[in-house]
Amino acid sequence: MPHRSLSLKQRFGVCVMFVSLFSGCASVHRQPYTPDALIKFEPDCSIKDQQIKWLKSIMPTREEMQMARTDLTVLGGWSSDRQNKEFLADGNIEYFVKQDLLWIEQLCGN
């Protein structure tokens, strides 16, 4: 089978794709959080709507979790926010957000 090289247009497209993926351009803006904020979360029924909105705003997408795994693998863990990326890559954020939403529902009702 003959070897076919990529055209200039295709090479440029591949470069743009990698740059956008690894530069953060492909990420979604999230509300700031720390793993500790989720672990120490306490529901407050008087601000239930605000807490639900905040929790839903930090719910990661599958793509964000995969990107965190890729960053940890590609960068070899030499990332300034390694702890947050590990927390995201392992699915811990998703777990804690779901648990906290359930906790608010059970404690404060609908």
N, C-alpha and C positions, 0 to 999 in steps of 0.2 A: 504494500500500500504506500503510495507516495506521500512524502511529508509536505503538508501544506502550512505555510506560515500565515500569521494573521495580518490583515491589511492594517494600514496606519490608523484608519478609523476604528477598527476593532481593538487595537492596542490602546488607543486613547480611551476608549470606553472602559476597558478593563482597569486602566490606571485610575480613572475617575471613580469607578465603583470602589476600589480598594481604599482610595484616599477618603472618600465619604464615609465608608464603614469604620475605618480606624481613626478618624479625626473627631468623631463624636457628632458629626453632622446628621447621622442617621438616628441619633437617640432622641427620645421624647423628653420634654422638660418635665421634671418631677418636682414636687414639693420637697424641701429639704427634710431629711430625717437621719437618724443614726440608729444602728441596731439596738442600742440601749433604750432609745425612745420607744421602740416597739416592745421590747422585753419588759420594760417597766410601765407599760401603758395601763392606765386606770380609767374605766368608763365614768363619765360624769353626765347623768341624765339631763342636767340643766343646759348642757351644750352638746347634746347628742347629735344634732344635725351637723354641727361643725366637725365633730370627731369623725362621723361617718364620711363626710366630704373629704377630710384629710386622709383617712385610711384608704379610701378609693383612689385618691390622687397618687398614692405611692404604690399601688398595686402594680407589680411589674408585668410586662408582656413576656410571652415566650421568647420573642426576639431579643429582648433586653437580657434575659437570663442566659441565652445562648451567647450573646455578645460578651457578657461578663466572663463566661467560661473560656471563650476564645481569647480574651485579653489576658486572663491568668495564664493560659497555656502559651500564647505567643510572647508575652512579655516576661514569662518565667516568674511571675509573681513580683516583679520589680515595679510595682505600681504604687503611687502615693496613697491611694485609697484601697489598698489590698483587702482590708477587713470588710469594707462595704461590698466590694466585688465578690468576695467569698460568700458573704451572707446572701447576696443576690443570686450567685451561680448555684448555690446549694438548694435554692428554693425556700430558704428560711423566711425571707420577707413575705412571700406569698402565704406561707403557713401562718405566720403571726398575724398578718392582716386579716385573713379569713377567721382566725380564732377570735381576734379582737372585735370584728364585726358581729360574730355570733354572740359574744359576751355582751355587747351593747344591746343586741336584740333581746336576749334573755333577761337582762337586768332592767332595761328601760321600756321594753315592749316596742311595738311598731309605732 
